[in-house]
Amino acid sequence: MDINEIAVRRRTLGITQVQLAKEADISQSLIAKLESGKINPSYSVVVSIEDALDRLEQKEKPKAFSLANKNMVSLKSEDKVGKAVGLMRKKGISQIPIIDRGKVVGSISERLIITHEDYGKGDFHNEKISKVMGEGFPILPKNSGIDTVSHVLRYSSAVLLSERGKIVGIITKTDLLKTI
């Protein structure tokens, strides 16, 4: 960390030198001297300050659960493709997790449906979802940070959130865009 960033990060957080000193377990006068450029700190002091700033910044960021749709729609692998299509239309969603007996077993999405080899043929809407479904969405703890969710959503269209082994919400890329 650049020593000159200490004051900028501290001010961005809206905290005083006293508050940062308390969080970093160092003296306020040491922070004042560092910010004014009067001393060169030891490595351990820089690490202590950076850890404190990181903790304080994480407190400021919302947790994943605050963005999640808690009224998540899910289907079973034995349900029909037509039911999935109907729910997607009705709810205005593009993907649904597939959960059997409390365990995530896959997912179904508009893309999976319209690119399936049987799409548009015969009685496709009466096929079981298990024939069409893809991999399940990644699962993160509900108290994960938004940065973690953002990273995972680079590779997946949705993230499920869990608490004590139970799925408690879903976050999509659209939900993440609401933070901008």
Secondary structure, DSSP 4 states (H G I P E B T S, - for coil): --TTHHHHHHHHHT--HHHHHHHHTS-HHHHHHHHHTSSPPPHHHHHHHHHHHHHHHHHHSPBHHHHSBSS---B-TTSBHHHHHHHHHHHT-SEEEEEETTEEEEEEEHHHHHTSTTTTSTTGGGSBHHHH-BPPPPEEETT-BHHHHHHHTTT-SEEEEEETTEEEEEEEHHHHHTT-
